[in-house]
Amino acid sequence: MRLPAVLISSVLLAASTATAQDLQYRMRSRVSMPDTPPASAPATETAMFMKGGRIRLDTRTSEGSNSIIVNTDVGRMYLVDHGSKTYREQMMPRVIGKPPATDTAAIRAMGLLPQVTQTKETRTIMGFSATRVLSVQRVPYPSDPTASMVTVTESWISRDPRLMKVYNASMQAAQRVLGAETSAMMEMISGHMQGVPLETTTIALQRNDKQPVDPAVVLKQANPEGFMMRNHMEPVEVKLLTLAESIFAVPPGYRKLN
């Protein structure tokens, strides 16, 4: 069973930006590249479920259906393959005490801290008010110090108190298992990015290391200079409700692989 690392990261990062009434959050994303126009790009369906210290991410593609279930109450994560009805169980570390001090200057120099701009633009998405936030992150190529990969992200972020109550509960629980260094990093990069991202567009570019990047301009262009990839994620459903406990358990009859 193969689960992309980005999916594991996304379920943990969603918890760390944010979790009670519970939250059910369904999304659709499309990834396009220079040789794959957006209209022909295959769609990926994902669903996020949050209930306090328990988080579940379902992903459905043409290749199959998988789930990541995180239970921070017991420090375990389950990687579930619904096609083969199998799963793997992983223990997760627990953070005790305050995260260690982080070298902000060094991390910023490496390009790991995005430059974030909160605009005054707002719109209503799925019944929740959202604000447009732009960010630029530049990561140098180790093999070529004169070049870098740049990601430009447009996020429509909601700070609706009903959603934030759910997200904050999950954040506090996730910090206990993410590890001290990751927790410290999340605190550093939160800022204007705090909230629930209801719609997100991310564009990856290859640029000269010194070349300036205007995110507002890049986002308007269908094929910006150095274009590598565009990922657009939009909500299909955002609902506050009471989730069943069974959602956060491996389905009966599934075989454990480890």
N, C-alpha and C positions, 0 to 999 in steps of 0.2 A: 504494500500500500504506500503510495507516494502522495504526500501532502506538501504543497509548496511552502517554503519558510515564510513567504509574505503573508499567507493566510494565518499562520500561527502568530505572527507579529501583529496582524491587524486585530485579532480578538483581544490580545493583551493591551495594545495601545488604545483601543477603544475604551477599555476599562480604565486605563490610566489617564486619559484626557477627561474622563468623566468621573454612578448609579442608582417604604418605598412602596409606592405602587410599582408594578413591574413594567418593563418595556419590551415591546415586540416591534422590530424594525426590519423591514424587508427592502432590499435594494436590487437594482439592476445596473450592471456595468458593461461597457464596451471598450475594448482596447484596439486602437487603430495605429498603423505604422505607415511609412511612406508608400509601401506597395499594397496597403490594405485600407481602402477608403472607409470612413465611419459607417456608411450605410451597409457595407458588406461585412463588417466586423461582427463576429459571433458574440452573443450576449451571455454574461454569467449572472446567475441569480444567486443572491446570498440573503440570509436571514439571521439577524442578531436577536438573541433573547437575553435579558438581564433581570436577575432577581437577587438583589443584595450581593452576596459574595459568589454567586454562581452565574456563569456566562456561557452561552452556547452560540456557535457560529456554524450555520449550515451553508454549504456551497454546492450548487448544481450546475454542471456544464454538460456538453454533449458527450464527455468521456465518463461521466458518472456523478455520484452524489457522496459527499463526505461531510463529517461534522467534527468540530473541535469543541469539547466540553471542558470548561475550567471550573473546578470547585475549590475556591480559595479557603473555604472553611476547613477542608481536610488536606489542602496542599497537593492536589492531584489534578492532572490533565489527561483527558482521554481523546485519542485520535481514532475516529470511527469511519470505516469504509462500509457504506450501506450496500454496495454492489455485492461484495463478498461476505457481508455480515460478520466482519471481524473488527477488532479494535486493539489498540496499544495503550498501555497505561504508563504515565510518567509522573514521577514525584517532582514537586516544585519546591525550591528553597523558601525558607521563611526569613523575613527580615526582622531582626531584633534590635531595637534601639534606633537612633537617628542615622540616616545615611551619611557616609563620610563626605568631607568637603571635596568639591570638584574643581579642577583647574579650568575655569571658564575661558580664560584667554587662549589656552592651548586648544580647547575644543572648538572655539570660534575660528581659530587659525586653520584648523583642519576642515572647516566648512560644514561642521555638523550642526551648527545652530542656524536656523533659517532667519532671513530678514523678513519680518512680518509687518504688513501694513493693514490696519483696519480702516475700511472706507465708511462713508456715511450712507451707503446704499443699502436699502432694506427691501425685502419682499416676503410674502406669505407663502410657505410651502407646507402642504398637508395640514393646514390649519394653524401652523406655528410661525411666529415672526422670526426671520433670519437676517443676519447682517453679512455683507460680502467682505471677506478677508482674503488678502493676497499674500503669498509668501514666495521667496526665492531662496533656494539652497544650492550651494556650489560645492562640489566634491572633486578635488584634483585627482587626476589619474596618477597612480604611483609610478608608472613607466614613462610618463611624459609630464613634467612639471609645468609646461607651457599650455596644457589643455586641461579642461575640466568637464565633468558632466553637471549640467544645471537642471534642476527641477523647478518648474513654475507651477504653483498651485492656486486655484481659485476655490475657496470654500464658502459656502453659505451656512453660517453657524447660528444655531438657535440657543438662546440663553433663557428660554422659557422656564420659569421656576418649577413647573411640573416635571419637565424633562430633566432639569439639572438635579432635582432631588434624587432621581433614580441613578443618574450618572455619578453623583458625588458618593453615594453609598458604594458603588462598584469600584470607584477609584480608591477609596480607603481600604477596601478588601484586597484589591489587586496589588497595592503597595507592599502588602505583607509577603507576597510571593514573587514579585518581579525581580528582587535582588536589590542590594543597596545602591549599586552604581546606576542601574536603570531607573530606580526611583529618583535619584538625584538629578539625572538627565531630564526626566519628565518635568520636574519642578522648574528647571532652567528654561525649557522651551515652551512652557504652557502659555503664559501671558495672554495675548489677544486670541490665541487658539483655543482657549477654554470654552467648552460648550459642546453642543451636539451637531456634528457636520451633517446637514440634511441633503446637500448636493455638493459634489466635488469634481473638479476637472484638474488633472495633473498632466503637464507636458514635460517630457524629457528632451533636453537639447545637448549637443556637443558644441562647446564654445572655447574660444581662446581664454586662457586663465584670467586675463585682464579686461576682457570685453564686457562692457556694462550690459545689464539685462533689465528691460522695463517690462514687468509682468503684465501690465494693462495692454501694452502693444502686442506682446507675444500671444496673449489669449485671443486677440481679434484676428490673428493670422491663421489661415488654413494650413500653410506649410512654412512655418518660420525657419529662419536660417539655422542649420544644424539639427533639424527636426529628427528625432529618433522614435518617439512614441507619444500617444495621447490616450489617457484613460479617463472616461467620463462615467461618474457614478451618480445615479438619481434614485430617489426613494419611490417605492411602490406602495409602501404602507408604513405609517408611524402611529403606533397605538399604545396607550397606557391602559393596562388591565391587570388582572391577577393570573399569573402563569401557573400551570400545574407543576408539581414537584417532579413528575415523571419526565418532563422535558429535559431535565439536567441529569438524567441517568442513561447509561448504555441500554439500548433496547434488549428485552429478554431474548435469549437464544443466540446472541452474538458470541463468537469465539475469540478468546483472548490470545494474542500472538506472542506476548512476552511475559 
